[in-house]
Amino acid sequence: MWSASNWKDYQLLDASDGERLERWGKYILIRPDPQIIWHGERNAPEWKRADGIYRRANTGGGKWVKKNLPEEWNINYGELGFVLRPMGFKHTGLFPEQAANWDWFSDLIKNAGRPVKVLNLFAYTGGATVAAAKAGASVCHVDAAKGMVAQAKENAKLSGLENAPIRYIVDDCKKFVEREIRRGNKYDAVIMDPPSYGRGPSGEIWKIEDSIDDLVKLTAQVLSDKPLFFLINSYTTGLSPLTMSYIVDLRISKVHGGKCEASEIALPVKHTGGFMPCGASARWQESK
C-alpha cells in the first residue's frame, strides 16, 4: 500500500455508509464513495457541520447541496497550488491520493542527473503535471477535455510554473500517441490515468480492461532508449495491481529491464486511524 500521508490542506476525516467526510482547506465536504461498505461509524463531529454535500439522484447523477461553500477556492501541497471547484459527478478537480505518486516520481526526476521529458496522458487538471514540472521535468500534458486543460494551466500558475516547459494538448490520448510515434518524438517517462469507461471522438467504446494492454504496448513506442519511469493509475475495481504489473512487465520491463511494483494507493482516515483504498498504481522504474 502507498499512502498519501503528507497533506496539510487536505484530510480524510472519516468514512462510513458509502460516504467520505473530507477537509479541503477550511471547508468540509461529504461525497459518495462506493468502496465504503461499512456502516454506522459516523462518530466524527464534522459530519454535522459540512459546508457541502453531494447528493445522488435516484435517476442517476446528482448535485451539490451547498451551505457555506464558495464556487472555488485554493489549497496547497507543499509548493504546489490547486484551484478546487465542486463539479458534476462529485468531483472537486483533484485526486488527493495521487500525492503518493507525485512524491515517488518527483524524487526520481530530481535525482536523475539528466533532463527528463514526461508525457502525461489523461492528465485531467494537472496534479501530476505540476508535480513533475516542479521537480524539474519538461512535460507534455494531454487530455481530451478542454476545460480540464484550462484548469491545469491555472494550477501551474498557482504553483509558480506559468513559465515552465509545459506543453498543453487538447486531444484524444491514443490518437496523440499514434502521431507522436509517426513524428519520432520520444519521452523519458510516461504517466497515464485512463478512465474506466468512456467513448472516443467517433463513438468508439473504451473499457479499460479491454484496452489497457494495447494502450501500454502502443505508448511504450514513445519511450526513449533510457526511460526513467512509467506509471499507470486505475480506479477500476476489477483491474488488480498484479494485473497492471504483469502488463507493464510484459510491455516495458521485457524491453528496457528495470522493475515494476504495483499496489493499492490510499488515504489515512483521521478519526479511525485506518486507511481508505483509493485505486491502484503500477510503477516501473529504470535499473540503477
Secondary structure as UniProt FT lines:
FT   STRAND          2..3
FT   STRAND          10..16
FT   TURN            17..18
FT   STRAND          19..24
FT   TURN            25..26
FT   STRAND          27..32
FT   TURN            34..35
FT   HELIX           45..49
FT   STRAND          52..56
FT   TURN            58..59
FT   STRAND          62..66
FT   STRAND          73..77
FT   TURN            78..79
FT   STRAND          80..84
FT   TURN            89..90
FT   HELIX           96..98
FT   HELIX           99..110
FT   STRAND          117..121
FT   TURN            124..125
FT   HELIX           127..134
FT   TURN            135..136
FT   STRAND          138..143
FT   HELIX           146..158
FT   TURN            159..160
FT   TURN            162..163
FT   STRAND          166..170
FT   HELIX           173..183
FT   STRAND          189..192
FT   STRAND          197..199
FT   TURN            201..202
FT   STRAND          205..207
FT   HELIX           208..219
FT   HELIX           220..222
FT   STRAND          229..234
FT   TURN            237..238
FT   HELIX           241..248
FT   HELIX           249..253
FT   HELIX           254..256
FT   STRAND          259..269
FT   TURN            270..272
FT   STRAND          275..285
//
